[in-house]
């Protein structure tokens, strides 16, 4: 229908409204249309059917490609037939060559096998000959050649040969270690090890001893077993799995710590007076003093040797610390296991252990990825006891904080927060706990402490808002406390310690979701901090308390508005000049009470909380005036004018200090007052038709009309 209409419009435009020579003009227009039709037809034929048309070119290309495919298929079939014929003709030759290749491979493997045996025998003979001739360097080089051969052969399938090479290496390792250890121990006796750095020494003689010491130490490092980390065979008898992490030290360090280990077990085991389980600081301070006294010796005497053997200079000091920690681990494991039922002793040992670990890392730069004494604390039975002790003492400390008579004292007032004494003490408790478990190596252990912290946060919140009498008496202080804790938690969540825990928590939840697809778990991809749930809970409680605070203020305001509600609005005189307007006497008390409470609230809570609070109060006061004054009384013209002026010149200025557009917070009340005053050409926006009708019924002057659209 639309196409016909368009055609008729085109014809009408072409022929016009002149009927003179209409038939002739129609004939001419018909000839024009026929010519256009022929031209279009010719264009279509030339593009589709002509020699240069796109369709013809496309058909030609299709035919060419089809012929190419047919030709290619023919070539493929020809090649397949030739390959089959060639395979059949060369089958016998291939089988012969296959046998020759397998035989050659077998003989090559035998050659390699016997070459390895010959190499092992040759290097062993060299080691024996060089040791007999006191050519220590050559003996060590031959031993290292055997170690390199073992490293290459470890991936080979000839397990018996690999086992033989390893046994030979172990044999020569024991001989070479004993051979160099004898001279090394002689040097240690000559320097009176462990000497004190204050002892007088002959510098010339000491330099000679130092050279001999470094030479033998270098040999001992080079004759270690061919593994990434050295494992002392004697230490493999330790029943505790903890010691597996503390045996990765070089042979020279092992020899150096022998006298320290003897002294340690002499003084801090058995029935010695120095063995006091309730005084773990005695043996821990002794270990720290040894580390302090001999760190310079390790760096000066052993450091160059480590650097010569492709190790870091500081590894000498760190491995010395690991050697000393072996005794500490055994002692701590024994004491903590025996005193699990004695809370005071157990707690004291844990405290001193954490302080010891902290000093190792901060003072002596002990690497975080090296074996740590905290591994004793993270054993399942010890860790369970430890975290329960932390929980017990944290709850006791939290109760002490809340029972302090100065708990609600405001310590710091800032534009962003107000810090109370109890908030500061509680956050100090949590921060101390973070410092304690921050040195743990495994994230899963840290997450358990994090769970304890979030539990404490929830319990603290419940305690301070659970007591109704206290909540109403110290409402603003509780608000400041919750807000300050929420503010600090958000800042905590952005430091590296808690960000790493958030990352691990996300990975853990993704892993759980992957393992059990049927179990619905929320991946924490959108989480900002690990304290998101706690912050959300605190903010919800803050909003509830703000509503209570606003209700308290409104209760006082309503009490001061009794006379204002009963004022004689229906007999007030009209206002002729608004510049001479003065607020009604009964309304003055209510507005001043509201202003006083608002100013007090502004000074007693942070600005962020106040900015959430005053709009609530504005809405509540607006609703109160609307329902309890405007709709509860009858008004004449003067009464309506007085109410509008009270709102416009008293209520709005109260909120103008906090916003540039205070009218948007009491817009319904303003509209109601203007409707009540019969303002000309005013059209309400937020009020409904029924509300406007109800407001108009409040006017005494009957016969006035108000047009509503």
C-alpha positions as CSV (number, residue, x, y, z in Angstrom):
1,X,0.0,0.0,0.0
2,X,2.8,2.4,0.8
3,X,4.6,1.6,-2.5
4,X,1.5,2.5,-4.5
5,X,1.1,5.7,-2.6
6,X,4.7,6.7,-3.3
7,X,4.2,5.9,-7.0
8,X,1.1,8.1,-7.2
9,X,2.8,10.9,-5.4
10,X,5.7,10.7,-7.9
11,X,3.3,10.7,-10.9
12,X,1.3,13.7,-9.5
13,X,4.5,15.6,-9.0
14,X,5.6,14.9,-12.6
15,X,2.2,15.8,-14.3
16,X,1.2,18.6,-11.9
17,X,-2.3,20.0,-11.6
18,X,-2.5,21.5,-15.1
19,X,-5.0,19.5,-17.3
20,X,-3.9,21.1,-20.6
21,X,-2.4,18.6,-22.9
22,X,-2.6,16.0,-20.2
23,X,-2.8,13.1,-22.7
24,X,0.3,14.3,-24.6
25,X,2.2,14.8,-21.4
26,X,1.2,11.3,-20.1
27,X,2.4,9.8,-23.4
28,X,5.7,11.6,-23.2
29,X,6.1,10.5,-19.5
30,X,5.3,6.9,-20.5
31,X,8.1,7.0,-23.1
32,X,10.5,8.3,-20.5
33,X,9.6,5.5,-18.1
34,X,10.0,2.9,-20.9
35,X,13.4,4.3,-21.8
36,X,14.5,4.1,-18.1
37,X,13.2,0.5,-18.0
38,X,15.3,-0.4,-21.0
39,X,18.4,1.2,-19.6
40,X,18.0,-0.7,-16.3
41,X,17.5,-3.9,-18.2
42,X,20.6,-3.4,-20.3
43,X,22.7,-2.6,-17.2
44,X,21.5,-5.8,-15.5
45,X,22.3,-7.9,-18.6
46,X,25.7,-6.3,-19.0
47,X,26.7,-6.9,-15.4
48,X,25.3,-10.5,-15.1
49,X,25.4,-12.0,-18.5
50,X,28.0,-10.0,-20.4
51,X,31.6,-11.1,-21.0
52,X,32.9,-8.6,-18.4
53,X,30.2,-9.3,-15.8
54,X,31.0,-10.3,-12.2
55,X,28.9,-13.4,-12.5
56,X,30.8,-14.6,-15.6
57,X,34.1,-14.0,-13.9
58,X,33.0,-15.9,-10.8
59,X,31.7,-18.8,-12.8
60,X,35.0,-18.9,-14.7
61,X,37.0,-19.0,-11.5
62,X,34.9,-21.8,-10.0
63,X,35.4,-23.9,-13.2
64,X,39.2,-23.3,-13.0
65,X,39.4,-24.2,-9.3
66,X,37.3,-27.3,-9.9
67,X,39.7,-28.4,-12.7
68,X,42.7,-27.7,-10.3
69,X,41.1,-29.9,-7.6
70,X,40.5,-32.7,-10.1
71,X,44.1,-32.5,-11.3
72,X,45.4,-32.5,-7.7
73,X,43.4,-35.5,-6.8
74,X,44.8,-37.3,-9.8
75,X,48.4,-36.4,-8.8
76,X,47.7,-37.6,-5.2
77,X,46.4,-41.0,-6.4
78,X,49.4,-41.4,-8.7
79,X,51.8,-40.6,-5.8
80,X,50.0,-43.1,-3.5
81,X,50.4,-45.8,-6.0
82,X,54.1,-45.0,-6.5
83,X,54.6,-45.0,-2.7
84,X,52.9,-48.4,-2.4
85,X,55.1,-49.8,-5.1
86,X,58.3,-48.3,-3.7
87,X,57.4,-49.5,-0.2
88,X,56.9,-53.0,-1.5
89,X,60.2,-53.0,-3.4
90,X,62.2,-51.6,-0.4
91,X,60.6,-53.7,2.3
92,X,63.5,-56.2,2.5
93,X,66.1,-53.4,2.4
94,X,64.3,-51.5,5.2
95,X,64.2,-54.6,7.4
96,X,67.9,-55.1,7.0
97,X,68.7,-51.5,7.8
98,X,66.4,-51.6,10.8
99,X,68.3,-54.6,12.2
100,X,71.6,-52.9,11.6
101,X,70.4,-49.7,13.3
102,X,69.2,-51.6,16.4
103,X,72.4,-53.5,16.6
104,X,74.4,-50.3,16.3
105,X,72.3,-48.7,19.0
106,X,72.9,-51.7,21.3
107,X,76.6,-51.6,20.7
108,X,76.7,-47.8,21.3
109,X,74.9,-48.2,24.6
110,X,77.3,-50.9,25.6
111,X,80.2,-48.6,24.7
112,X,78.7,-45.8,26.8
113,X,78.0,-48.3,29.6
114,X,81.6,-49.6,29.6
115,X,83.0,-46.1,29.1
116,X,81.1,-45.0,32.3
117,X,82.5,-48.0,34.2
118,X,86.0,-47.2,32.8
119,X,85.6,-43.5,33.8
120,X,84.4,-44.4,37.3
121,X,87.3,-46.8,37.7
122,X,89.8,-44.3,36.3
123,X,88.6,-41.4,38.5
124,X,88.6,-43.7,41.5
125,X,92.2,-44.7,40.9
126,X,93.1,-41.0,40.4
127,X,91.5,-40.1,43.7
128,X,93.4,-43.0,45.5
129,X,96.7,-42.1,43.9
130,X,96.3,-38.3,44.5
131,X,95.4,-38.9,48.1
132,X,98.5,-41.1,48.6
133,X,100.6,-38.4,47.0
134,X,98.9,-35.6,49.0
135,X,97.7,-33.9,45.8
136,X,94.5,-32.7,47.3
137,X,93.3,-30.5,44.5
138,X,93.6,-33.2,41.9
139,X,91.7,-35.7,44.2
140,X,88.9,-33.2,44.7
141,X,88.7,-32.5,40.9
142,X,88.4,-36.3,40.2
143,X,85.7,-36.5,42.8
144,X,83.8,-33.6,41.2
145,X,84.1,-35.4,37.8
146,X,82.4,-38.4,39.4
147,X,79.6,-36.1,40.7
148,X,79.1,-34.6,37.2
149,X,78.9,-38.0,35.7
150,X,76.3,-39.0,38.3
151,X,74.3,-35.9,37.5
152,X,74.3,-36.8,33.8
153,X,73.5,-40.4,34.3
154,X,70.6,-39.9,36.8
155,X,68.1,-39.6,34.0
156,X,69.3,-42.8,32.2
157,X,67.3,-46.0,32.3
158,X,70.4,-48.1,33.4
159,X,69.4,-48.0,37.1
160,X,72.1,-50.5,38.2
161,X,74.9,-48.4,36.7
162,X,73.4,-45.2,38.3
163,X,73.2,-47.0,41.7
164,X,76.9,-48.2,41.3
165,X,78.1,-44.7,40.5
166,X,76.2,-43.2,43.5
167,X,77.7,-45.9,45.8
168,X,81.2,-45.1,44.6
169,X,80.6,-41.4,45.2
170,X,79.3,-42.1,48.7
171,X,82.4,-44.2,49.3
172,X,84.8,-41.5,48.3
173,X,82.7,-38.8,50.0
174,X,83.1,-40.5,53.3
175,X,86.9,-41.0,52.8
176,X,87.5,-37.4,51.6
177,X,85.3,-35.9,54.3
178,X,87.2,-37.8,57.0
179,X,90.5,-37.0,55.3
180,X,89.9,-33.2,55.2
181,X,88.0,-33.1,58.5
182,X,91.0,-34.4,60.4
183,X,93.1,-31.4,59.3
184,X,90.1,-29.0,59.6
185,X,89.6,-30.0,63.3
186,X,93.3,-29.6,63.9
187,X,93.0,-26.0,62.6
188,X,90.0,-25.4,64.8
189,X,92.0,-26.5,67.8
190,X,94.9,-24.3,66.8
191,X,92.6,-21.2,66.7
192,X,91.1,-22.3,70.0
193,X,87.6,-22.5,68.4
194,X,85.2,-21.2,69.5
195,X,87.4,-18.3,70.5
196,X,86.0,-14.9,71.5
197,X,86.8,-12.0,69.2
198,X,88.5,-10.1,72.1
199,X,91.1,-12.8,72.7
200,X,94.7,-11.6,71.8
201,X,96.1,-13.4,68.8
202,X,99.3,-13.3,66.8
203,X,98.2,-11.7,63.5
204,X,100.8,-13.4,61.4
205,X,100.1,-16.8,62.8
206,X,96.4,-16.1,62.5
207,X,96.7,-15.2,58.8
208,X,98.4,-18.5,58.1
209,X,95.8,-20.4,60.0
210,X,93.1,-18.5,58.2
211,X,94.5,-19.5,54.8
212,X,94.7,-23.2,55.9
213,X,91.1,-22.9,57.3
214,X,89.7,-21.5,54.0
215,X,91.6,-24.1,51.9
216,X,90.2,-27.0,53.9
217,X,86.7,-25.5,54.1
218,X,86.7,-25.1,50.3
219,X,87.7,-28.8,49.9
220,X,85.0,-29.9,52.4
221,X,82.3,-27.9,50.5
222,X,83.5,-29.4,47.2
223,X,83.3,-33.0,48.4
224,X,79.7,-32.8,49.5
225,X,77.3,-35.3,48.1
226,X,76.0,-34.3,44.6
227,X,72.7,-32.9,45.7
228,X,71.1,-29.4,45.6
229,X,71.3,-29.3,49.4
230,X,73.5,-31.2,51.7
231,X,71.9,-33.8,54.0
232,X,74.0,-35.0,56.9
233,X,73.7,-38.8,57.1
234,X,73.9,-38.7,60.9
235,X,71.0,-36.3,61.1
236,X,68.7,-38.8,59.2
237,X,68.2,-40.7,62.4
238,X,66.2,-37.8,63.9
239,X,62.7,-38.8,64.6
240,X,61.3,-35.3,64.3
241,X,60.2,-34.4,60.8
242,X,61.1,-30.8,61.7
243,X,64.8,-31.5,61.4
244,X,64.5,-32.3,57.7
245,X,64.4,-28.5,57.1
246,X,67.4,-27.8,59.3
247,X,70.0,-30.2,57.8
248,X,70.8,-28.2,54.7
249,X,74.2,-26.9,55.8
250,X,77.7,-27.4,54.5
251,X,80.3,-29.6,56.2
252,X,82.5,-26.8,57.5
253,X,79.4,-25.3,59.3
254,X,78.6,-28.7,60.7
255,X,82.0,-28.9,62.2
256,X,81.9,-25.4,63.5
257,X,78.6,-25.8,65.4
258,X,79.7,-29.0,67.2
259,X,81.0,-27.2,70.3
260,X,78.0,-24.9,70.5
261,X,75.6,-27.9,70.3
262,X,77.5,-29.5,73.2
263,X,77.3,-26.4,75.3
264,X,73.7,-25.9,74.5
265,X,72.6,-29.4,75.6
266,X,74.9,-29.3,78.6
267,X,73.3,-26.2,80.0
268,X,69.7,-26.5,78.7
269,X,68.8,-30.2,79.1
270,X,68.6,-32.6,82.0
271,X,68.6,-31.4,85.6
272,X,70.8,-28.3,85.2
273,X,69.7,-25.2,87.0
274,X,69.9,-23.3,83.7
275,X,67.3,-25.7,82.2
276,X,64.1,-23.8,83.1
277,X,61.1,-24.4,80.8
278,X,59.5,-21.3,82.2
279,X,62.6,-19.3,81.1
280,X,62.9,-20.0,77.4
281,X,64.6,-16.6,77.0
282,X,67.7,-18.0,78.6
283,X,68.5,-20.4,75.8
284,X,67.1,-18.2,73.1
285,X,69.2,-15.2,74.2
286,X,72.3,-17.6,74.3
287,X,71.7,-18.5,70.7
288,X,71.3,-14.9,69.7
289,X,74.5,-14.0,71.5
290,X,76.4,-16.7,69.6
291,X,75.0,-15.4,66.3
292,X,76.0,-11.9,67.2
293,X,79.5,-12.8,68.4
294,X,80.5,-15.0,65.4
295,X,78.7,-13.3,62.5
296,X,81.8,-11.3,61.7
297,X,84.0,-14.5,61.8
298,X,81.6,-16.3,59.4
299,X,81.6,-13.4,56.9
300,X,85.4,-12.9,57.1
301,X,86.7,-16.5,57.3
302,X,84.0,-18.5,55.5
303,X,82.4,-15.8,53.3
304,X,85.2,-15.8,50.6
305,X,85.1,-19.6,50.5
306,X,81.4,-19.6,49.8
307,X,81.8,-16.9,47.1
308,X,84.6,-19.1,45.5
309,X,82.2,-22.0,45.4
310,X,79.4,-20.0,43.6
311,X,77.4,-19.2,46.8
312,X,76.4,-15.9,48.3
313,X,78.7,-14.2,50.8
314,X,75.9,-14.0,53.4
315,X,75.1,-17.8,53.1
316,X,77.9,-18.5,55.5
317,X,76.2,-16.5,58.2
318,X,72.7,-17.9,57.4
319,X,73.9,-21.5,57.4
320,X,75.6,-20.9,60.7
321,X,72.2,-19.7,62.1
322,X,70.5,-22.8,60.6
323,X,73.0,-25.0,62.4
324,X,72.4,-23.3,65.7
325,X,68.6,-23.4,65.2
326,X,68.8,-27.2,65.1
327,X,69.3,-27.3,68.9
328,X,66.6,-24.7,69.4
329,X,64.0,-26.7,67.4
330,X,64.6,-29.8,69.4
331,X,64.4,-27.9,72.7
332,X,61.2,-26.0,71.7
333,X,59.5,-29.1,70.4
334,X,60.2,-31.0,73.7
335,X,59.1,-28.1,75.9
336,X,56.0,-27.2,74.0
337,X,54.8,-30.8,73.9
338,X,55.3,-31.3,77.6
339,X,53.7,-28.1,78.7
340,X,50.6,-27.9,76.6
341,X,48.4,-28.2,79.7
342,X,50.2,-25.3,81.5
343,X,48.8,-22.2,79.8
344,X,51.2,-19.7,81.4
345,X,54.4,-21.6,80.5
346,X,53.1,-22.5,77.1
347,X,52.1,-18.9,76.3
348,X,55.4,-17.6,77.5
349,X,57.4,-20.0,75.3
350,X,55.3,-19.0,72.3
351,X,55.9,-15.3,73.0
352,X,59.6,-15.7,73.4
353,X,59.8,-17.9,70.2
354,X,58.0,-15.2,68.2
355,X,60.3,-12.5,69.6
356,X,63.3,-14.6,68.8
357,X,62.2,-15.2,65.2
358,X,61.4,-11.5,64.8
359,X,64.9,-10.5,65.9
360,X,66.5,-13.0,63.6
361,X,64.8,-11.4,60.6
362,X,65.0,-7.8,61.6
363,X,68.5,-7.6,63.2
364,X,70.4,-10.4,61.4
365,X,68.5,-10.3,58.0
366,X,67.7,-13.9,58.2
367,X,65.8,-14.7,54.9
368,X,62.0,-15.5,55.1
369,X,62.4,-18.6,52.9
370,X,65.0,-20.2,55.2
371,X,64.0,-22.8,57.9
372,X,62.2,-21.1,60.7
373,X,61.7,-22.0,64.4
374,X,58.0,-21.1,63.9
375,X,57.7,-24.5,62.2
376,X,57.6,-25.9,65.7
377,X,54.6,-23.7,66.5
378,X,52.7,-24.7,63.3
379,X,52.7,-28.4,64.1
380,X,49.0,-29.5,64.2
381,X,48.8,-30.2,68.0
382,X,50.9,-27.2,68.9
383,X,49.2,-24.8,66.5
384,X,45.7,-25.8,67.8
385,X,46.8,-25.1,71.3
386,X,48.4,-21.8,70.3
387,X,45.5,-20.3,68.5
388,X,43.1,-21.3,71.3
389,X,45.4,-19.6,73.7
390,X,45.4,-16.5,71.5
391,X,41.6,-16.6,71.4
392,X,41.4,-17.0,75.2
393,X,43.7,-14.1,76.1
394,X,42.3,-11.9,73.4
395,X,38.8,-12.3,74.9
396,X,40.1,-11.6,78.4
397,X,41.9,-8.5,77.1
398,X,38.8,-7.3,75.2
399,X,36.7,-7.6,78.4
400,X,39.3,-5.6,80.3
401,X,39.1,-2.9,77.6
402,X,35.4,-2.7,77.8
403,X,35.4,-2.6,81.6
404,X,37.8,0.3,81.8
405,X,36.1,3.4,83.2
406,X,37.8,5.6,80.6
407,X,36.9,3.4,77.7
408,X,34.7,6.1,76.0
409,X,37.2,8.9,76.4
410,X,37.9,10.6,73.1
411,X,41.7,10.6,72.5
412,X,41.9,12.1,69.0
413,X,39.5,14.3,67.1
414,X,40.1,14.5,63.3
415,X,38.0,15.6,60.3
416,X,37.8,12.0,59.2
417,X,37.3,10.2,62.6
418,X,37.1,10.4,66.3
419,X,39.3,7.9,68.2
420,X,38.1,6.6,71.5
421,X,40.2,4.8,74.1
422,X,38.5,1.5,73.7
423,X,38.8,1.6,69.9
424,X,42.5,2.4,70.2
425,X,43.1,-0.4,72.7
426,X,41.1,-3.0,70.7
427,X,42.9,-2.1,67.5
428,X,46.2,-2.3,69.2
429,X,45.2,-5.8,70.4
430,X,44.5,-6.8,66.8
431,X,47.6,-5.2,65.4
432,X,49.8,-6.9,67.9
433,X,48.2,-10.2,66.9
434,X,48.9,-9.4,63.2
435,X,52.6,-8.7,64.1
436,X,52.8,-12.1,65.9
437,X,51.4,-14.3,63.1
438,X,52.8,-12.2,60.2
439,X,56.1,-14.1,60.5
440,X,54.5,-17.4,59.8
441,X,55.5,-18.9,56.5
442,X,52.3,-20.7,55.4
443,X,49.3,-18.6,54.3
444,X,46.8,-21.2,55.6
445,X,48.1,-20.6,59.2
446,X,47.8,-16.9,58.7
447,X,44.2,-17.3,57.5
448,X,43.3,-19.1,60.7
449,X,44.5,-16.1,62.7
450,X,42.7,-13.8,60.3
451,X,39.5,-15.8,61.1
452,X,40.2,-15.2,64.8
453,X,40.6,-11.5,64.2
454,X,37.3,-11.2,62.3
455,X,35.6,-13.2,65.1
456,X,37.0,-10.8,67.7
457,X,35.7,-7.8,65.6
458,X,32.2,-9.2,65.5
459,X,32.3,-10.1,69.2
460,X,33.6,-6.6,70.1
461,X,30.8,-5.0,68.1
462,X,28.1,-7.1,69.8
463,X,29.4,-6.3,73.2
464,X,29.4,-2.5,72.9
465,X,26.0,-2.4,71.2
466,X,24.4,-5.2,73.2
467,X,24.2,-3.4,76.5
468,X,21.1,-1.2,75.9
469,X,21.7,1.1,78.9
470,X,25.3,1.7,77.8
471,X,24.3,2.1,74.2
472,X,21.8,4.9,75.0
473,X,24.1,6.6,77.4
474,X,27.2,6.6,75.2
475,X,25.6,6.6,71.8
476,X,27.9,9.1,70.1
477,X,31.0,7.5,71.6
478,X,29.9,4.1,70.3
479,X,29.3,5.6,66.9
480,X,32.7,7.1,66.9
481,X,34.3,3.8,68.0
482,X,32.6,1.7,65.3
483,X,33.3,4.3,62.6
484,X,37.0,4.5,63.6
485,X,37.4,0.7,63.6
486,X,35.8,0.5,60.2
487,X,38.0,3.3,58.9
488,X,41.2,1.6,60.2
489,X,40.1,-1.9,58.9
490,X,39.8,-0.5,55.4
491,X,43.3,1.0,55.6
492,X,44.7,-2.2,57.0
493,X,43.2,-4.1,54.1
494,X,45.3,-2.2,51.6
495,X,48.7,-3.2,53.1
496,X,50.8,-6.0,51.6
497,X,50.2,-8.4,54.5
498,X,46.4,-8.5,54.1
499,X,46.5,-8.1,50.3
500,X,48.5,-11.3,50.1
501,X,46.0,-13.0,52.4
502,X,43.2,-11.8,50.2
503,X,44.9,-13.2,47.1
504,X,45.5,-16.6,48.8
505,X,41.9,-16.6,50.0
506,X,40.7,-16.1,46.4
507,X,42.9,-18.8,45.1
508,X,41.7,-21.2,47.8
509,X,38.1,-20.5,47.0
510,X,38.7,-21.0,43.3
511,X,40.3,-24.3,44.1
512,X,37.4,-25.4,46.2
513,X,35.0,-24.4,43.5
514,X,37.0,-26.4,40.9
515,X,37.1,-29.5,43.0
516,X,33.4,-29.5,43.8
517,X,31.4,-28.0,41.0
518,X,28.1,-28.9,42.6
519,X,28.9,-26.9,45.7
520,X,28.2,-23.2,45.1
521,X,30.9,-20.9,46.5
522,X,31.3,-17.2,45.9
523,X,34.7,-16.4,44.4
524,X,36.1,-13.3,46.1
525,X,37.1,-11.6,42.8
526,X,35.2,-8.4,43.7
527,X,36.5,-8.2,47.3
528,X,38.6,-5.2,48.1
529,X,40.0,-6.3,51.4
530,X,39.9,-9.4,53.7
531,X,37.8,-7.3,56.1
532,X,35.0,-6.6,53.7
533,X,32.4,-8.6,55.7
534,X,33.5,-7.0,59.0
535,X,33.4,-3.5,57.4
536,X,29.9,-4.2,56.0
537,X,28.7,-5.4,59.4
538,X,30.1,-2.4,61.2
539,X,28.6,0.0,58.7
540,X,25.2,-1.6,59.1
541,X,25.4,-1.2,62.8
542,X,26.5,2.4,62.4
543,X,23.5,3.1,60.2
544,X,21.2,1.6,62.9
545,X,22.8,3.6,65.6
546,X,22.5,6.8,63.5
547,X,18.8,6.1,63.2
548,X,18.5,5.7,66.9
549,X,20.5,8.9,67.4
550,X,18.2,10.7,65.0
551,X,15.1,9.3,66.9
552,X,16.5,10.5,70.2
553,X,17.0,14.0,68.8
554,X,13.5,14.0,67.2
555,X,12.0,12.9,70.5
556,X,13.5,15.9,72.2
557,X,12.4,18.2,69.3
558,X,8.8,16.8,69.5
559,X,8.8,17.4,73.2
560,X,9.7,21.1,72.6
561,X,7.1,21.4,69.9
562,X,4.0,20.8,72.0
563,X,3.0,24.4,72.0
564,X,3.9,24.9,68.4
565,X,1.5,22.1,67.5
566,X,-1.3,23.7,69.4
567,X,-0.8,27.2,68.2
568,X,-3.8,29.2,66.9
569,X,-3.0,29.0,63.2
570,X,-6.6,29.7,62.2
571,X,-6.8,33.3,63.8
572,X,-3.3,34.6,62.9
573,X,-3.0,38.0,61.3
574,X,-1.7,38.2,57.7
575,X,1.9,39.1,56.9
576,X,2.0,42.2,54.6
577,X,5.8,42.6,54.6
578,X,7.9,39.5,54.8
579,X,11.1,41.5,55.5
580,X,9.5,42.4,58.9
581,X,8.5,38.8,59.6
582,X,9.5,37.3,62.9
583,X,9.2,33.6,63.8
584,X,6.3,32.5,65.9
585,X,7.0,32.4,69.6
586,X,5.9,28.7,69.9
587,X,8.1,27.7,67.0
588,X,11.2,29.4,68.3
589,X,11.7,26.8,71.0
590,X,11.3,23.8,68.6
591,X,13.7,25.2,66.0
592,X,16.3,26.3,68.6
593,X,16.2,22.8,70.2
594,X,16.7,21.2,66.8
595,X,19.6,23.6,65.9
596,X,21.3,23.0,69.3
597,X,21.1,19.2,68.9
598,X,22.3,19.4,65.3
599,X,25.3,21.5,66.3
600,X,26.2,19.3,69.2
601,X,26.0,16.2,67.0
602,X,28.2,18.0,64.4
603,X,30.9,18.5,67.0
604,X,30.7,15.0,68.6
605,X,30.9,12.7,65.5
606,X,33.1,12.6,62.4
607,X,32.0,14.7,59.4
608,X,31.3,11.6,57.3
609,X,28.8,10.3,59.9
610,X,27.3,13.8,60.3
611,X,26.8,14.1,56.6
612,X,24.7,10.9,56.7
613,X,22.9,12.0,59.8
614,X,21.6,15.5,59.1
615,X,19.6,14.5,55.9
616,X,17.8,11.9,58.0
617,X,17.0,14.6,60.6
618,X,15.9,17.0,57.8
619,X,13.5,14.3,56.4
620,X,12.2,13.4,59.9
621,X,11.6,17.0,60.9
622,X,9.9,17.8,57.6
623,X,7.6,14.8,58.0
624,X,6.8,15.8,61.6
625,X,5.8,19.3,60.6
626,X,3.8,18.0,57.6
627,X,1.9,15.4,59.6
628,X,1.6,16.8,63.1
629,X,1.3,20.5,62.4
630,X,0.1,21.2,58.9
631,X,-2.4,18.3,58.6
632,X,-3.3,18.4,62.3
633,X,-4.5,22.1,62.4
634,X,-6.8,24.5,60.5
635,X,-5.2,27.6,58.9
636,X,-6.4,30.9,57.8
637,X,-4.4,33.1,55.4
638,X,-2.2,34.5,58.1
639,X,-1.5,31.1,59.7
640,X,-0.5,29.6,56.4
641,X,1.8,32.5,55.8
642,X,3.5,32.2,59.2
643,X,4.1,28.5,58.7
644,X,5.6,29.0,55.2
645,X,7.8,31.8,56.6
646,X,8.9,29.6,59.5
647,X,10.0,26.9,57.1
648,X,11.5,29.2,54.6
649,X,13.4,31.6,56.9
650,X,14.1,29.4,59.9
651,X,14.3,25.8,58.8
652,X,16.0,26.2,55.5
653,X,18.9,28.3,56.9
654,X,19.6,25.6,59.5
655,X,20.5,23.2,56.6
656,X,22.1,25.8,54.4
657,X,25.3,25.5,56.4
658,X,25.7,21.9,55.2
659,X,24.4,22.1,51.6
660,X,24.0,24.6,48.8
661,X,20.5,23.4,48.0
662,X,18.7,22.7,51.3
663,X,15.3,22.9,49.8
664,X,15.6,19.4,48.1
665,X,15.6,17.8,51.6
666,X,12.3,19.3,52.6
667,X,10.7,19.7,49.2
668,X,7.4,18.0,50.2
669,X,7.0,20.3,53.2
670,X,7.7,23.4,51.1
671,X,5.2,22.4,48.5
672,X,2.6,21.7,51.1
673,X,3.1,25.2,52.7
674,X,2.9,26.9,49.3
675,X,-0.3,24.9,48.5
676,X,-1.7,26.0,51.9
677,X,-0.9,29.7,51.0
678,X,-2.7,29.5,47.7
679,X,0.4,30.8,45.8
680,X,-0.7,31.8,42.3
681,X,0.5,29.8,39.3
682,X,2.2,27.2,41.6
683,X,2.0,23.6,40.5
684,X,3.1,20.9,43.1
685,X,5.5,18.2,41.8
686,X,6.1,15.8,44.6
687,X,2.7,15.9,46.3
688,X,-0.1,13.6,45.0
689,X,-3.6,14.8,44.1
690,X,-5.0,13.3,47.3
691,X,-2.4,15.1,49.5
692,X,-3.1,18.4,47.8
693,X,-6.8,17.9,48.4
694,X,-6.1,17.1,52.1
695,X,-4.0,20.2,52.5
696,X,-6.6,22.5,50.9
697,X,-9.2,21.2,53.4
698,X,-6.9,22.7,56.2
699,X,-7.9,26.2,55.0
700,X,-10.8,28.0,56.7
701,X,-11.5,30.4,53.8
702,X,-14.1,28.5,51.8
703,X,-14.7,29.7,48.3
704,X,-11.1,30.0,47.4
705,X,-10.1,27.8,44.5
706,X,-6.8,26.2,43.6
707,X,-6.4,24.8,40.1
708,X,-4.4,21.6,40.0
709,X,-3.2,20.2,36.8
